Amino acid sequence: MSVKPKVSSHANGAEIFFDERARSLRLGEADPVVLRAKSFATFLALARHSPNLLSKDDLIEEVWGQSAVSDDSITQCIADIRRALGDRGHALLQTTPGIGYTLTALTCAEGEGAAPPVGRRSKPIWIISGVVGVMGLLAVSAVVFTLRPQTIVDPIAVTNQTTKPAVAALTFDTIGDDRNLTSFAEALRNDIVVALSALDTVSVLAPSILSTSSALNETPLRAYAAKGAGYVVGGTIQSAGSGLRVSAHLIDTTTSQIVWVRRWESDQGDLLSLQDEIVKALAAELANPWSGRLTGLGSGVSSEDPGADLTAEAHVRLGAGLFREYHAQAFTEAEQHFRKALDLDAQNAEAWAGLSFVLGAMLPLAKSADIQSLREARANSGRQAYHIGAGSGRSLLAGSWTAALRGNKTETMRRLTEAVAKLQGDADALAIASLQGALTTQAYAEAADWGEQALGLTAQAPPWYFLGPGVAYFFQSDLQRAKSNLKQAPQNLPTTMVFLAAAHAVSGDLDQAVATLAQLRMLQNDFTLERYLAAELLIPSAKMEEVRAVFTTNGLADH
């Protein structure tokens, strides 16, 4: 049912009704017309900015993101919208030649899920919901928003799981004849199934489709994979003096490798607390796509709820602090804080920028299948930071990455340099600018300088501050300074190890290059150079080819 506006104040008095789920438009009482996905997304972008002009560059960034797009494609989308609205005279959707487009009509949502009106705002409200999927399975949905006459509910970017990895929860093996252990093992498994089923990040195979007998744990791992399980949860329980010792593990069925393991010891009189603790740890691991992927990460960082009684600003501060630790578990918790801040204040540009930075840091750690969706999530948050931030330093810094993603070298550098000018006392931001500059521009001298500035602002700089200068010096062929910086950068990050190995190779130290890559593969057993290059944004493309050539010509690509 359409939502009829009570107010019809507008330049031309026209009223457009749209149904996001049906992807249709209609003008007044006309029949709805279904649009192609890109054409409908173009309409949404124009309506969000209405009655203001939307530039062609901003339209491309919001609708096409990193994809190449021709003028013909844009013109076709505009034509589709006009055709749906019967706008032959271009009165509803106006073109300013060489600049952009303006939607002049009032818009109103209809169909299932149409939201009630809220007060019109001069700037868009962006609201993001959902959590990052397990093992990096992220997919950001198309922007959905509801507009009404003189009122706007702006885009709701929803994070969904299009594919969830399946988990098989096994009954833990019991060592010994104590029947209480068997009962505890069954109860523990049931609790694990219930807890994991509540997660948005995984699907859980029903125990009945596997087996209900004690022979379950004797089934070969490949049998679980054949049932669709990507991961198997299991473990052992045994008596230890007057208490219990419980070991739990998570096995990747595609590699047959244990990717996570924990052990607990507890008094037998407190089995319920022990059970809760084990279930909580497993749920936290499976809700976190990157913890456990790199050996030794995540120590000392809790997985508690980010807190319901904190302000948005407090969440941003906590997220920034965690991001500064620069490792996988901290990234995941930082992301939770930034998302919580956005739940509380959808126009918080600092939260959007922080979310962009942390998703970018996660990219080199993601699986191949997850890279594209994670990159889209980062682009989405970067665009929102840039548009909401009104020229703030961090919003410009987040926006520089999205400009790089579009291949706009001039705009990338403009945003970076303007950001740096506004962030002279912000060491973390300068370190981010240094790394982004080294990876996405050819301004290596500037990128190295920004990194050196960051290092000079702190008495004891975090190791990741050395990443930007290290990469910049590598591309400047200053191998000694490159290696000096990269050896001080975190040695458990792919970016550090790839460029350090490359620097060793170029300087003729192949043994050190091989040893560095071996260390990387110990930390990330499914590492491949091509996967890394697909994840890391290296612009221009010649930069990617330069790194690839170093590895292939020195026989390192398969190490």
GULO-183614 format. One record per residue (C-alpha): residue in one letter; x negated, y, z negated. Coordinates in pm, 1 decimal, padded with zeros to 6 digits. Each point is the difference from the previous one (the first is absolute). Layout:
SITE  aa         X         Y         Z
SITE   A         X         Y         Z
...
***
This chain:
SITE  aa         X         Y         Z
SITE   M   00000.0   00000.0   00000.0
SITE   S  -00134.7   00342.8   00089.1
SITE   V  -00065.4   00257.4  -00265.9
SITE   K   00186.0   00312.3   00108.0
SITE   P  -00177.5   00323.7  -00082.9
SITE   K   00196.4   00262.8  -00183.7
SITE   V  -00234.3   00273.3   00115.0
SITE   S  -00067.1   00068.2   00366.0
SITE   S  -00224.7   00302.0  -00013.8
SITE   H  -00254.4  -00022.5   00278.5
SITE   A  -00120.4   00183.7   00304.1
SITE   N   00220.9  -00202.6   00232.9
SITE   G   00236.9  -00171.3  -00243.6
SITE   A  -00085.4  -00344.8   00140.2
SITE   E   00005.9  -00303.4  -00226.2
SITE   I  -00206.7  -00309.7   00073.0
SITE   F   00079.5  -00323.0  -00180.0
SITE   F  -00263.3  -00271.3  -00015.2
SITE   D  -00011.2  -00355.6  -00129.6
SITE   E  -00350.4  -00104.0  -00094.7
SITE   R   00075.6  -00371.4  -00012.8
SITE   A   00176.2  -00001.1   00337.5
SITE   R  -00258.8   00246.5   00138.3
SITE   S   00280.6   00197.9   00157.9
SITE   L   00097.3   00365.1   00050.9
SITE   R   00328.3   00167.5   00080.3
SITE   L   00104.2   00359.2   00039.2
SITE   G   00322.1   00085.7  -00183.0
SITE   E   00271.7  -00252.4   00084.7
SITE   A  -00183.0  -00148.2   00299.6
SITE   D  -00089.7  -00367.1   00013.3
SITE   P  -00335.7  -00095.4  -00157.5
SITE   V  -00292.9  -00070.4   00231.6
SITE   V  -00276.8  -00241.6  -00103.7
SITE   L  -00355.6   00126.4   00058.5
SITE   R  -00330.7  -00173.7   00054.0
SITE   A  -00214.3  -00018.8  -00313.6
SITE   K  -00244.0   00276.5   00100.0
SITE   S   00278.7   00226.7   00119.0
SITE   F   00185.8  -00041.1  -00327.2
SITE   A  -00319.9   00059.9  -00197.4
SITE   T  -00050.2   00316.5   00205.6
SITE   F   00350.0   00113.6  -00092.2
SITE   L  -00071.1  -00062.5  -00369.7
SITE   A  -00318.4   00205.7   00014.5
SITE   L   00178.3   00288.2   00174.3
SITE   A   00292.6  -00011.2  -00241.3
SITE   R  -00227.9   00003.2  -00300.8
SITE   H  -00157.7   00322.8   00119.6
SITE   S   00325.1   00155.1   00124.1
SITE   P   00067.8   00285.8   00045.9
SITE   N  -00374.7   00066.8   00026.6
SITE   L  -00210.6  -00074.9   00305.0
SITE   L  -00199.0  -00325.1  -00003.7
SITE   S  -00325.9   00025.4   00192.7
SITE   K  -00089.4  -00267.2   00252.8
SITE   D  -00311.1  -00096.5  -00198.7
SITE   D   00197.0  -00044.6  -00320.5
SITE   L   00268.6  -00195.5   00184.6
SITE   I  -00264.3  -00235.0   00139.7
SITE   E  -00157.7  -00042.2  -00342.5
SITE   E   00330.3  -00076.3  -00172.1
SITE   V   00146.7  -00232.8   00263.2
SITE   W  -00296.0  -00164.1   00173.4
SITE   G  -00269.9   00030.7  -00266.7
SITE   Q  -00320.7  -00162.4   00125.7
SITE   S   00142.1  -00119.8   00331.6
SITE   A  -00082.9   00169.8   00326.2
SITE   V   00300.9   00176.3   00150.5
SITE   S   00054.3   00175.7   00330.2
SITE   D   00205.8   00310.7   00067.1
SITE   D   00233.7  -00220.3   00203.7
SITE   S   00077.1  -00208.7  -00309.0
SITE   I   00088.3   00307.8  -00203.2
SITE   T   00209.9   00142.3   00282.2
SITE   Q   00186.0  -00331.7   00030.1
SITE   C   00083.7  -00001.1  -00371.8
SITE   I   00126.3   00358.2   00016.0
SITE   A   00207.6  -00089.3   00306.2
SITE   D   00147.9  -00302.4  -00180.8
SITE   I   00110.8   00218.2  -00291.8
SITE   R   00154.1   00260.7   00228.4
SITE   R   00178.1  -00269.2   00199.5
SITE   A   00144.0  -00152.2  -00319.1
SITE   L   00128.5   00339.5  -00108.4
SITE   G   00118.8   00112.4   00342.1
SITE   D  -00233.6   00298.2  -00034.5
SITE   R  -00030.5   00086.4   00368.5
SITE   G  -00069.6   00366.2  -00064.0
SITE   H  -00265.6  -00069.6  -00266.4
SITE   A   00199.8   00203.9  -00252.6
SITE   L  -00030.9  -00258.6  -00277.7
SITE   L  -00359.1  -00105.8   00062.5
SITE   Q  -00209.0   00287.9   00127.6
SITE   T  -00346.4  -00009.7   00155.4
SITE   T  -00261.0   00269.4  -00053.1
SITE   P  -00233.6  -00069.4   00295.4
SITE   G  -00349.7  -00097.9  -00103.1
SITE   I   00082.4   00023.4  -00371.1
SITE   G   00273.9  -00234.0  -00120.2
SITE   Y   00367.8  -00070.4  -00058.3
SITE   T   00283.6   00123.6  -00221.3
SITE   L   00315.5  -00188.9  -00097.4
SITE   T   00261.8   00269.5  -00060.5
SITE   A   00299.3  -00216.4  -00093.9
SITE   L   00116.3  -00096.2  -00347.0
SITE   T  -00052.3  -00366.4  -00085.4
SITE   C   00196.8  -00236.5  -00218.6
SITE   A  -00056.5  -00362.8  -00096.1
SITE   E   00259.2  -00268.2   00037.3
SITE   G   00013.1  -00374.6  -00032.3
SITE   E  -00094.5  -00230.0  -00285.5
SITE   G  -00251.1   00149.2  -00241.1
SITE   A   00065.4   00363.9   00088.5
SITE   A  -00123.8   00199.5  -00296.3
SITE   P   00187.0   00284.8  -00175.2
SITE   P  -00116.9   00351.4   00079.3
SITE   V  -00258.8   00187.0  -00198.9
SITE   G  -00104.8   00363.0   00025.3
SITE   R  -00180.4   00108.6   00316.7
SITE   R  -00367.6   00056.3  -00047.3
SITE   S  -00239.0   00197.7   00212.9
SITE   K  -00254.9  -00282.4  -00009.3
SITE   P   00072.9  -00371.1   00048.3
SITE   I   00036.3  -00236.5  -00293.8
SITE   W  -00180.4  -00325.0   00060.7
SITE   I   00079.5  -00295.9  -00218.6
SITE   I  -00179.9  -00328.1   00016.4
SITE   S   00110.1  -00321.5  -00166.6
SITE   G  -00112.7  -00358.6  -00026.4
SITE   V  -00331.4  -00160.1  -00090.0
SITE   V  -00303.6  -00113.5   00197.8
SITE   G   00048.6  -00359.7   00110.0
SITE   V  -00217.2  -00282.8  -00117.8
SITE   M  -00322.2  -00062.9   00190.6
SITE   G   00039.4   00331.8   00172.8
SITE   L   00329.2  -00078.8   00181.5
SITE   L   00126.1   00353.4   00040.7
SITE   A   00241.8   00138.9   00251.2
SITE   V   00135.5   00350.9  -00016.9
SITE   S   00350.3   00027.6   00144.1
SITE   A   00114.9   00267.4   00236.1
SITE   V   00082.9   00325.2  -00174.1
SITE   V   00362.3   00006.8  -00111.1
SITE   F   00174.0   00309.6  -00113.7
SITE   T   00341.2   00153.9  -00039.5
SITE   L   00091.6   00354.4   00093.0
SITE   R   00320.5   00194.8  -00052.6
SITE   P   00118.9   00348.0   00091.1
SITE   Q  -00211.0   00247.2  -00196.0
SITE   T  -00132.4  -00294.9  -00199.9
SITE   I  -00286.9  -00238.5   00055.3
SITE   V  -00105.1  -00328.4  -00148.1
SITE   D  -00338.2  -00029.8   00161.7
SITE   P  -00193.0  -00308.1   00104.9
SITE   I  -00008.9  -00309.5  -00212.0
SITE   A  -00300.2  -00200.5   00112.3
SITE   V   00064.5  -00353.0  -00122.5
SITE   T  -00274.1  -00257.0  -00050.8
SITE   N   00134.3  -00344.7   00085.7
SITE   Q  -00144.2  -00344.2   00035.5
SITE   T   00065.3  -00137.3   00345.7
SITE   T  -00188.0  -00317.6  -00084.0
SITE   K  -00068.9  -00127.9  -00348.0
SITE   P  -00258.5  -00266.9  -00069.1
SITE   A   00154.6  -00309.0  -00155.8
SITE   V  -00128.0  -00138.1  -00329.6
SITE   A   00036.9  -00354.4  -00130.2
SITE   A  -00002.8  -00016.6  -00380.5
SITE   L  -00117.9  -00338.8  -00120.7
SITE   T   00047.6  -00158.7  -00338.6
SITE   F  -00328.2   00042.5  -00189.0
SITE   D  -00197.8  -00321.2  -00057.0
SITE   T  -00009.4  -00110.3  -00361.5
SITE   I  -00313.0  -00159.6  -00138.3
SITE   G   00077.2  -00244.8  -00279.7
SITE   D   00309.3  -00184.9  -00122.0
SITE   D   00166.1   00276.4  -00200.6
SITE   R   00363.1   00013.3   00120.8
SITE   N   00025.1   00357.9  -00122.1
SITE   L  -00252.3   00096.2   00264.7
SITE   T   00222.2  -00146.0   00272.6
SITE   S   00299.0   00197.2  -00125.1
SITE   F  -00210.2   00315.1  -00016.6
SITE   A  -00123.6  -00060.4   00356.1
SITE   E   00355.5  -00033.4   00133.3
SITE   A   00118.2   00311.0  -00184.7
SITE   L  -00301.3   00193.9   00121.6
SITE   R   00066.7  -00096.6   00360.0
SITE   N   00366.7   00097.3  -00026.8
SITE   D  -00092.5   00340.0  -00142.3
SITE   I  -00255.5   00053.2   00277.2
SITE   V   00262.8  -00078.4   00265.3
SITE   V   00245.2   00244.4  -00157.9
SITE   A  -00259.5   00277.8  -00037.0
SITE   L  -00138.8  -00033.8   00351.6
SITE   S   00348.6  -00017.0   00149.6
SITE   A   00065.6   00344.0  -00147.0
SITE   L  -00292.0   00152.3   00189.9
SITE   D   00057.0   00187.2   00324.5
SITE   T  -00338.8  -00110.7   00124.8
SITE   V   00025.8  -00378.9   00032.7
SITE   S   00250.0  -00273.5   00066.4
SITE   V  -00002.9  -00309.6  -00219.4
SITE   L   00057.9  -00347.6   00135.8
SITE   A   00270.0  -00188.2  -00186.1
SITE   P  -00158.2  -00277.5  -00206.8
SITE   S   00258.4  -00243.3   00132.9
SITE   I  -00128.7   00021.7   00358.0
SITE   L  -00341.4  -00110.7  -00113.7
SITE   S   00060.2  -00265.9  -00262.6
SITE   T   00130.5  -00042.8  -00350.1
SITE   S  -00234.0  -00281.6  -00092.9
SITE   S  -00334.0  -00002.9  -00171.7
SITE   A  -00150.5  -00089.9   00336.3
SITE   L   00049.3   00361.6   00108.9
SITE   N  -00349.7   00100.3  -00100.1
SITE   E  -00144.5  -00290.0   00194.8
SITE   T   00141.9   00122.6   00331.7
SITE   P  -00277.0   00124.5   00230.6
SITE   L  -00027.5   00375.4   00032.4
SITE   R   00080.4  -00014.6   00369.8
SITE   A   00338.3  -00149.2  -00085.1
SITE   Y   00089.7   00317.8  -00188.0
SITE   A  -00120.1   00206.2   00292.9
SITE   A   00224.6  -00209.3   00227.2
SITE   K   00291.0   00092.0  -00224.6
SITE   G  -00081.8   00366.0   00060.6
SITE   A  -00199.0   00076.9  -00313.4
SITE   G  -00278.5   00251.8   00052.5
SITE   Y  -00108.8  -00030.5  -00363.2
SITE   V   00027.9  -00261.4  -00271.6
SITE   V   00014.9   00081.6  -00369.5
SITE   G  -00113.7  -00272.6  -00236.5
SITE   G  -00225.0  -00078.7  -00290.5
SITE   T  -00072.7  -00223.4  -00296.7
SITE   I   00109.2  -00015.6  -00364.1
SITE   Q  -00189.1  -00180.6  -00274.3
SITE   S  -00029.9  -00005.0  -00375.6
SITE   A  -00294.1   00188.4  -00147.3
SITE   G  -00029.2  -00065.1  -00371.7
SITE   S   00318.1   00132.2  -00157.1
SITE   G   00082.9   00206.6   00307.3
SITE   L   00035.7  -00015.7   00376.3
SITE   R  -00225.3   00079.3   00291.0
SITE   V   00178.1   00094.6   00321.5
SITE   S  -00166.5   00059.8   00334.3
SITE   A   00194.0   00147.0   00292.5
SITE   H  -00105.8   00043.6   00359.3
SITE   L   00125.9   00131.9   00331.5
SITE   I  -00105.5  -00188.1   00314.7
SITE   D   00014.5   00134.4   00354.2
SITE   T   00135.4  -00290.1   00205.8
SITE   T  -00149.4   00135.5   00322.4
SITE   T  -00355.3  -00014.8  -00133.8
SITE   S   00040.3  -00252.7  -00286.3
SITE   Q  -00189.9   00246.8  -00215.9
SITE   I   00085.1   00108.5  -00352.9
SITE   V   00053.9   00375.5   00023.5
SITE   W   00089.2   00064.8  -00363.2
SITE   V  -00051.4  -00184.4  -00329.1
SITE   R   00063.4   00079.3  -00368.1
SITE   R  -00026.7  -00185.9  -00330.2
SITE   W   00182.4   00047.3  -00330.7
SITE   E  -00040.4  -00148.8  -00346.0
SITE   S   00274.8   00028.8  -00259.7
SITE   D   00141.8  -00147.5  -00316.2
SITE   Q   00266.7  -00260.1   00071.0
SITE   G   00229.3   00184.2  -00238.6
SITE   D   00029.3   00291.6   00240.6
SITE   L   00078.5  -00177.7   00326.6
SITE   L   00268.2   00246.1   00112.3
SITE   S  -00241.2   00292.5  -00017.5
SITE   L  -00261.8  -00204.0   00186.2
SITE   Q   00257.0  -00092.3   00263.0
SITE   D   00100.4   00364.9   00045.9
SITE   E  -00364.1   00105.5   00029.6
SITE   I  -00075.1  -00256.9   00271.2
SITE   V   00312.8   00084.9   00197.2
SITE   K  -00075.1   00372.1  -00021.4
SITE   A  -00356.3  -00049.9   00126.9
SITE   L   00113.3  -00209.0   00297.4
SITE   A   00274.5   00245.8   00089.8
SITE   A  -00243.5   00290.4  -00020.4
SITE   E  -00245.3  -00178.4   00229.1
SITE   L   00265.5  -00081.4   00258.5
SITE   A   00142.1   00351.2  -00014.2
SITE   N  -00347.6   00135.7   00070.5
SITE   P  -00129.9  -00061.6   00351.6
SITE   W  -00363.8   00078.9  -00069.8
SITE   S  -00092.1  -00103.9  -00351.9
SITE   G  -00197.3  -00319.2   00007.3
SITE   R  -00093.2   00046.9   00363.2
SITE   L  -00340.5   00128.9  -00099.9
SITE   T  -00188.2  -00169.0  -00279.3
SITE   G  -00045.4   00203.3  -00314.3
SITE   L   00252.3   00272.0   00072.7
SITE   G   00277.6   00107.2  -00229.7
SITE   S  -00174.1  -00050.0  -00332.2
SITE   G   00122.9   00226.9  -00272.9
SITE   V   00299.5   00127.9   00196.7
SITE   S   00341.6  -00089.1  -00137.6
SITE   S   00298.1  -00100.3   00212.4
SITE   E   00255.7   00160.4  -00229.6
SITE   D   00301.4   00192.8   00128.4
SITE   P  -00117.4   00348.0   00101.5
SITE   G   00241.6   00147.0  -00251.4
SITE   A   00350.8   00138.8   00014.0
SITE   D  -00046.0   00294.5  -00234.4
SITE   L  -00282.4   00179.2   00181.8
SITE   T   00036.7   00306.5   00218.8
SITE   A  -00081.0  -00006.7   00370.8
SITE   E  -00310.1   00208.5  -00067.6
SITE   A  -00115.4  -00247.6  -00265.4
SITE   H   00039.2  -00289.4   00244.2
SITE   V  -00201.0   00190.5   00260.8
SITE   R  -00279.4   00057.4  -00252.8
SITE   L  -00002.2  -00365.7  -00101.9
SITE   G   00006.3  -00112.4   00362.9
SITE   A  -00290.0   00229.0   00084.8
SITE   G  -00197.4  -00131.8  -00295.3
SITE   L   00053.8  -00360.0   00105.5
SITE   F  -00083.4   00075.5   00362.2
SITE   R  -00327.3   00149.7  -00119.3
SITE   E  -00101.7  -00344.5  -00131.8
SITE   Y   00009.0  -00113.3   00363.2
SITE   H   00066.5  -00370.5  -00016.7
SITE   A   00284.8  -00225.0   00104.2
SITE   Q   00198.6  -00035.5  -00321.8
SITE   A  -00035.4   00369.1  -00079.4
SITE   F   00127.0   00086.4   00349.0
SITE   T   00312.1  -00206.8  -00055.1
SITE   E   00075.2   00163.1  -00334.8
SITE   A  -00075.1   00344.9   00139.5
SITE   E   00250.3  -00065.5   00275.7
SITE   Q   00263.7  -00087.4  -00260.4
SITE   H  -00055.0   00332.4  -00173.3
SITE   F   00020.6   00200.5   00320.6
SITE   R   00322.4  -00176.1   00098.7
SITE   K   00144.0   00058.8  -00346.4
SITE   A  -00087.6   00368.8   00030.9
SITE   L   00190.4   00010.9   00328.8
SITE   D   00301.4  -00164.7  -00158.6
SITE   L   00004.2   00290.9  -00244.2
SITE   D  -00095.1   00277.9   00241.6
SITE   A   00036.4  -00081.0   00367.8
SITE   Q  -00159.3   00329.1   00104.7
SITE   N  -00322.6  -00055.8  -00191.8
SITE   A  -00260.0   00046.2   00272.9
SITE   E  -00282.5  -00103.4  -00234.7
SITE   A   00171.6  -00335.2  -00056.8
SITE   W   00044.8  -00051.8   00373.9
SITE   A  -00364.7   00089.8   00060.1
SITE   G  -00115.3  -00234.4  -00276.7
SITE   L   00211.0  -00279.8   00144.6
SITE   S  -00158.0   00061.7   00340.3
SITE   F  -00351.5  -00017.8  -00145.0
SITE   V   00060.0  -00318.6  -00196.7
SITE   L   00166.6  -00180.4   00291.7
SITE   G  -00294.0   00101.2   00215.7
SITE   A  -00241.3  -00145.1  -00253.2
SITE   M   00197.1  -00326.3   00006.6
SITE   L  -00020.5  -00035.7   00378.3
SITE   P  -00343.6  -00168.4   00023.3
SITE   L   00115.4  -00252.6  -00261.3
SITE   A   00316.2  -00104.7   00184.5
SITE   K   00058.8  -00315.0   00200.4
SITE   S   00016.0   00025.8   00377.2
SITE   A   00375.3  -00042.6   00011.1
SITE   D   00048.3   00281.2  -00249.4
SITE   I  -00224.0   00266.0   00149.2
SITE   Q   00251.1   00159.6   00234.5
SITE   S   00279.0   00029.6  -00257.0
SITE   L  -00237.7   00134.7  -00262.2
SITE   R  -00136.2   00254.3   00247.2
SITE   E   00357.3   00108.5   00077.3
SITE   A   00066.4   00039.8  -00371.5
SITE   R  -00304.8   00219.8  -00034.2
SITE   A   00095.1   00204.9   00304.2
SITE   N   00350.3   00047.8  -00139.2
SITE   S  -00126.9   00127.5  -00335.0
SITE   G  -00264.2   00218.5   00166.0
SITE   R   00255.0   00165.8   00225.9
SITE   Q   00228.7   00069.0  -00291.1
SITE   A  -00283.5   00145.3  -00208.0
SITE   Y  -00097.7   00226.5   00287.2
SITE   H   00349.9   00127.3   00074.0
SITE   I   00102.8   00049.1  -00362.4
SITE   G  -00333.1   00131.2  -00125.5
SITE   A   00021.2   00332.3   00186.6
SITE   G  -00373.7   00021.2   00055.7
SITE   S  -00127.7  -00120.2  -00336.6
SITE   G  -00348.5  -00149.9   00002.8
SITE   R   00095.1  -00360.3  -00065.0
SITE   S   00297.2   00009.3   00235.1
SITE   L  -00232.8   00122.1   00275.7
SITE   L  -00243.0  -00277.2  -00087.2
SITE   A   00274.5  -00264.2   00021.2
SITE   G   00123.7   00155.0   00323.4
SITE   S  -00344.9  -00013.1   00157.3
SITE   W   00020.0  -00378.5   00007.0
SITE   T   00335.7   00001.7   00178.8
SITE   A  -00138.3   00243.4   00256.4
SITE   A  -00294.6  -00236.4   00051.1
SITE   L   00242.5  -00286.7   00041.0
SITE   R   00159.3   00188.7   00289.4
SITE   G  -00340.2   00057.6   00156.6
SITE   N   00024.5   00378.4  -00041.9
SITE   K  -00365.7   00085.2  -00066.1
SITE   T   00049.2   00376.7  -00022.1
SITE   E   00284.1  -00022.0  -00248.2
SITE   T  -00180.6  -00263.6  -00206.2
SITE   M  -00300.3   00224.7  -00043.5
SITE   R   00209.9   00310.3  -00064.3
SITE   R   00188.4  -00170.2  -00281.0
SITE   L  -00317.2  -00145.5  -00147.6
SITE   T  -00192.2   00326.7  -00003.3
SITE   E   00294.7   00196.9  -00137.8
SITE   A   00046.6  -00263.8  -00269.0
SITE   V  -00365.7   00014.1  -00100.3
SITE   A   00010.7   00379.5  -00017.7
SITE   K   00285.4  -00023.6  -00248.8
SITE   L  -00147.2  -00287.3  -00202.3
SITE   Q  -00350.3   00122.6  -00080.9
SITE   G   00026.6  -00095.4  -00366.0
SITE   D   00181.4  -00330.9   00056.4
SITE   A  -00269.1  -00268.9   00007.9
SITE   D   00236.4  -00290.6   00075.1
SITE   A   00158.5   00185.7   00291.0
SITE   L  -00340.0   00094.0   00142.4
SITE   A  -00109.3  -00364.2  -00019.6
SITE   I   00318.1  -00103.3   00184.6
SITE   A  -00059.3   00273.1   00260.6
SITE   S  -00355.8  -00124.7   00045.8
SITE   L   00108.9  -00357.7   00067.2
SITE   Q   00289.4   00102.2   00225.0
SITE   G  -00224.9   00236.6   00190.8
SITE   A  -00266.7  -00266.9   00048.0
SITE   L   00253.4  -00256.1   00120.8
SITE   T   00238.5   00211.6   00209.1
SITE   T  -00211.0   00283.3   00144.3
SITE   Q  -00343.2   00056.8   00146.8
SITE   A  -00073.6   00281.5  -00244.2
SITE   Y  -00251.6  -00215.2  -00185.1
SITE   A  -00207.4   00286.5  -00136.7
SITE   E   00310.5   00157.5  -00153.0
SITE   A   00120.1  -00334.0  -00135.9
SITE   A  -00336.8  -00067.6  -00163.5
SITE   D  -00003.3   00352.1  -00145.4
SITE   W   00348.2  -00042.9  -00150.0
SITE   G  -00114.0  -00323.3  -00161.2
SITE   E  -00313.0   00162.5  -00140.0
SITE   Q   00217.6   00280.3  -00140.4
SITE   A   00217.9  -00258.9  -00175.4
SITE   L  -00307.4  -00169.5  -00146.2
SITE   G  -00130.7   00335.2  -00122.6
SITE   L   00319.7   00080.4  -00189.2
SITE   T  -00025.7  -00287.0  -00249.5
SITE   A  -00276.2  -00101.4  -00236.8
SITE   Q   00073.7  -00368.5   00056.9
SITE   A   00177.8  -00040.4   00331.5
SITE   P   00219.5  -00305.5   00063.5
SITE   P  -00174.4  -00243.3   00235.7
SITE   W   00257.4   00046.9   00274.3
SITE   Y  -00110.8   00362.6   00042.7
SITE   F  -00304.7  -00142.0   00182.2
SITE   L   00213.1  -00166.4   00269.3
SITE   G   00069.3   00308.6   00212.3
SITE   P  -00360.1   00121.1   00019.8
SITE   G  -00120.0  -00355.7   00059.6
SITE   V   00229.2  -00047.1   00299.8
SITE   A  -00073.6   00349.9   00132.7
SITE   Y  -00376.3  -00053.9  -00020.3
SITE   F   00037.3  -00334.8   00177.5
SITE   F   00166.7   00163.9   00299.2
SITE   Q  -00267.4   00269.4  -00006.0
SITE   S  -00259.1  -00281.7   00024.2
SITE   D  -00153.0   00114.9  -00327.9
SITE   L  -00031.2  -00359.5  -00113.5
SITE   Q  -00206.5   00055.6  -00311.8
SITE   R   00248.5   00245.4  -00145.3
SITE   A   00286.0  -00219.9   00117.1
SITE   K  -00137.8  -00301.9  -00184.2
SITE   S  -00088.4   00205.3  -00306.7
SITE   N   00359.5   00119.7  -00033.2
SITE   L   00167.7  -00327.1   00092.5
SITE   K  -00205.6  -00192.4  -00256.2
SITE   Q   00148.9   00227.8  -00267.0
SITE   A   00355.9  -00041.0   00135.9
SITE   P   00226.8  -00280.3  -00130.8
SITE   Q  -00147.4  -00331.6   00110.8
SITE   N   00338.6  -00175.1   00000.3
SITE   L   00160.5   00209.8   00273.8
SITE   P  -00003.3  -00097.3   00369.3
SITE   T  -00080.8   00354.9   00115.7
SITE   T  -00314.7   00008.0  -00211.4
SITE   M  -00117.9  -00343.9   00101.0
SITE   V   00073.1   00029.9   00372.8
SITE   F  -00190.9   00325.4   00038.6
SITE   L  -00281.6  -00111.6  -00227.7
SITE   A  -00042.7  -00318.5   00203.7
SITE   A   00008.4   00205.3   00320.3
SITE   A  -00262.3   00241.7  -00136.1
SITE   H  -00225.2  -00292.7  -00095.2
SITE   A   00044.5  -00151.5   00346.8
SITE   V  -00077.0   00320.5   00189.0
SITE   S  -00311.1   00058.5  -00209.6
SITE   G  -00120.6  -00353.2   00084.1
SITE   D   00061.6  -00168.5  -00336.2
SITE   L   00219.1  -00284.9   00122.0
SITE   D  -00052.9  -00212.4  -00311.4
SITE   Q   00148.7   00275.1  -00217.0
SITE   A   00283.4   00046.2   00249.0
SITE   V   00084.5  -00371.2  -00016.1
SITE   A  -00022.4   00000.2  -00379.9
SITE   T   00232.6   00300.2  -00021.8
SITE   L   00258.0  -00165.5   00223.1
SITE   A  -00029.1  -00322.8  -00198.4
SITE   Q   00073.5   00195.0  -00317.0
SITE   L   00301.1   00159.6   00167.9
SITE   R   00137.3  -00337.7   00105.6
SITE   M  -00040.7  -00132.2  -00353.6
SITE   L   00218.2   00285.6  -00117.5
SITE   Q   00246.5  -00017.6   00288.6
SITE   N  -00004.9  -00348.4   00139.4
SITE   D   00224.9   00077.5   00298.0
SITE   F  -00206.6   00299.7   00111.5
SITE   T  -00063.5   00047.0   00370.6
SITE   L  -00155.4   00297.8   00172.0
SITE   E   00294.6   00033.0   00237.7
SITE   R   00248.3   00005.2  -00284.6
SITE   Y  -00199.7   00269.0  -00173.3
SITE   L  -00023.7   00209.6   00316.4
SITE   A   00374.2  -00034.8   00050.6
SITE   A   00063.0   00120.9  -00355.0
SITE   E  -00248.8   00286.3  -00019.7
SITE   L   00094.3   00305.1   00202.0
SITE   L  -00310.9   00076.9   00206.8
SITE   I   00047.1   00289.0   00241.8
SITE   P  -00100.8   00045.6   00275.8
SITE   S   00012.0  -00355.6   00129.7
SITE   A  -00367.8   00022.9   00095.9
SITE   K  -00075.0  -00000.6  -00371.0
SITE   M   00167.8  -00338.8  -00038.0
SITE   E  -00193.3  -00132.8   00296.3
SITE   E  -00323.7   00123.8  -00154.0
SITE   V   00061.9  -00201.5  -00317.5
SITE   R   00108.7  -00306.3   00195.2
SITE   A  -00308.7   00022.3   00222.1
SITE   V  -00233.0   00007.9  -00300.7
SITE   F   00145.9  -00328.0  -00123.7
SITE   T   00024.4  -00179.3   00333.6
SITE   T  -00342.6   00096.8   00135.8
SITE   N  -00163.1  -00111.9  -00323.7
SITE   G   00190.8  -00327.9  -00017.5
SITE   L   00188.8   00100.3  -00312.7
SITE   A   00358.4  -00011.1   00122.8
SITE   D   00049.4  -00360.2  -00119.1
SITE   H  -00194.8   00024.7  -00325.1
***
